[in-house]
């Protein structure tokens, strides 16, 4: 049933200033409306966005800030009009909590591209005018449209990274129909939280997967753990030259500045590089595009329909992110390690067993 009052006091961990340092913080969640779901959070993945926003890298931070947008939990209350969920369901909440629900993009379930802009899960502005606060907390209130059903047999801690890392790489692969072309060749630049999911999806789609990395230490994980078909050290010119015109599609997950002119020749004529990382700049010789009819495409997370499709696909095909499960008390150290690229794949916070 729907609540007429503000939700009970919520405990979270928040940054108070640009240091990004997190510490316990009590705050009030907004009331549960007729179309809302209140979710008791069990797990929350750690994304580089948590570093980026808590440290005010773009100058729009609203403090105190509770980060976290890879949220999984159990429904504890539903509004009077909610039909998709019931108390006890396993659900996920991703990178956004709201959109206009009336523009051409929302009507096509592409809410992330809403003409009026999305409401981000943290550091946004909620429907009651208060700053949104994310998943490093006990519970969250969201409109049912922006919540996702997590199959009962899918481990909760493994579901969390799907809500950002998973959907971020799944979206461009499906949009460019790599899920319907088995036998095609996929390149994956970077093997972190996003990159390892791109490898897993690529193998599930029946693609021939090549991992491109600056670190030889990633080779065993790429080939043995993830099942990639080939590993190439991107600083090895001979190996890179041997890959020329061999890849149909590249998913570029690297966030640091990197030389695009080294990667574009690897694409076949008409090939596409999908940029999902966030380097500070993109520099390349235009002939890299012109001579091979190649393209660079940008992509963010997906709309609600595709996100649910991706979750269901992972459950059906037993695709599970590789994670390091941590208590909330380790969050500051985890964020430091993430900024230094000192993490294999994805940190996930065990909210249920450590936030108290």
Secondary structure, DSSP 4 states (H G I P E B T S, - for coil): ---SSPPPEEEEEEE-STT--EEEEEEEPPP--TTEEEEEEEEEE--HHHHHHHTTTTS---SSB----EEEEEEEEE-TT--S--TT-EEEE-SEEE--S-SHHHHTT-GGG-TT--EESSSSB-TTSSBP--SSBSEEEEEGGGEEEPPTTS-HHHHGGGGTHHHHHHHHHHHTTGGG-TT-EEEEE--SHHHHHHHHHHHHTT-EEEEEES-GGGHHIIIIIS--SEEEETT-HHHHHHTTT-EEEEEE---S---HHHHGGGEEEEEEEEE-S--S-----THHHHTTT-EEEE-----HHHHHHHHHHHHHHT----EEEE-GGGHHHHHHHHHTT-SSSEEEEEHHHH--
